């Protein structure tokens, strides 16, 4: 059971991200990506409300909304940045199997540095070698 609890979120993220990337690629040719993203956020709000009712029975969603941290607004802005960036990345002509890998690998490198500098995560020689390998891999994929 612990193994399931550890890995089901990873499976959800992977599955959702594959669907997301395919749809973002389709939205990149849409006349108004921002209008499409507006519909995306409405659909997301509905899904969150339904999941709240299923996963948090007996609580009021409106009462819980009053308890949400201000960081949720920053997360919302970051998500908008991810989505707008993805759509315009595909619109600029990045192939799906290259663009996604490049920005994901870039995120890995930046988060390794942020984790080390701001959160005290260890930065071993092995992790530095992994960062170098990641950068080398990105170079090979883009070429």
N, C-alpha and C positions, 0 to 999 in steps of 0.2 A: 504494500500500500504506500509506503514512503517513497518508493521509486516512482509510482504513478503521480504522487503529489509533487514530486520534483520535476517530472518531465512533461506533464500535460500542458503547463503554461508554455513551454518551449514549442511543443507541437502546435498549439493554438497560434502563437506568434508566427511560426513558419508558414502554416497554412494561410493565415490571414494576410501575411505579407506577400505571398505568391499571388493571391487574388487581388490584393491592392496594386501590385506592380502591373499586372495584366490590365486592370481597369484604368490605372493612371496613364498607361501607354495609349489606351483608347481615348481618354479625356484630352490627351495632348493635341489631338486633331480636332477637338470640339471648337466651335466658333468662340465660345465664351467659357474658358475653364473656370473662371471665378463664379459664374452662375452654377456650373456643375458642382463646384465645391460647396456652394451654399446648400444645394440639395443634399450633398454628402453629409454636411453637419446636421441637417434636419433628420436624416435617416439615422445618424449616429445617436442623436439625442433620444429618438424613439427607441432604439435598441437598448440604450443605457437605462431608460425608464422601465422597459419590460424586464430587463435583467435585474434591476433593483427590486422589482416586485417579486421576482422568483427567488433571488438570492438573499434578500433581506426582508423576510416576511414579518408583518406586524409593525413595521416602522413607517413613518411618513416621509416620503421623498422630499417634501417641501421643508420639513423640519431639518432633515439631514443636509439639505442645500445650504441652510444657514450656518452649518458647522464646517463647510468646506474651506480649506486654507487658501489664502491668496495665491499660493504657488500654482493652484489649479488654473488660474488665468494665464500664468506664464507657460504652463504646459500646453494650454490651448493655442497660444501664439506660436509655440514651438511646433506643434502639430500642423498648424497652418503653413509654417515655413517649410516643413518637410513635404507637405503636399504640393504647395505651389512650386517649390524647387524641383520635385520629381516630375511634375507635369511639364514645366518649361525645359527641364533637362531632356525629356523625350521629344519635346517640340523642336529643340535645337538639333536633334538628330542622333542623340546617344542611343546605341543599340541597348536593349534591355539587359542582355547578358554581360555588358561591359559597364554601363552607367551605374547600375545597382552595385556591382562589385567594387567599383572605384569609390563610390561614396560610402559604402559600408566599411570598406577597409580603412578609409580615411577617418571615419568615426571611431573605429577600433584604436587607431594610433592616437587620436586626440584624447579619447577617454582613458587610455593607459596613462597618458601624461597628466591629465586632470586628476585622475585617481591618485596618482603618486604625489602630485604637488599639493592638492587641496584636502585629500582624505587619508593620507599616510599609507596608501596601498604600497606594497613592496615593489621595487623596480629592480629585478635581478638581471644578471647578464643574460639569462635565458630569455627573459621577456624583451630585453633590448634586441636580442638576436631575432626574436619573433617579429618585432616591429620592423627591423631591417628586412626580414624575409617578406613581410607584408608589403612593404614599399617596393621591393624588387618584383614581387608578384604583380602589383598594380602596373608597374612599368611594362612588364611582359604582356599583360592583358591589353593594355592600351595600344601598344605598338602593333 
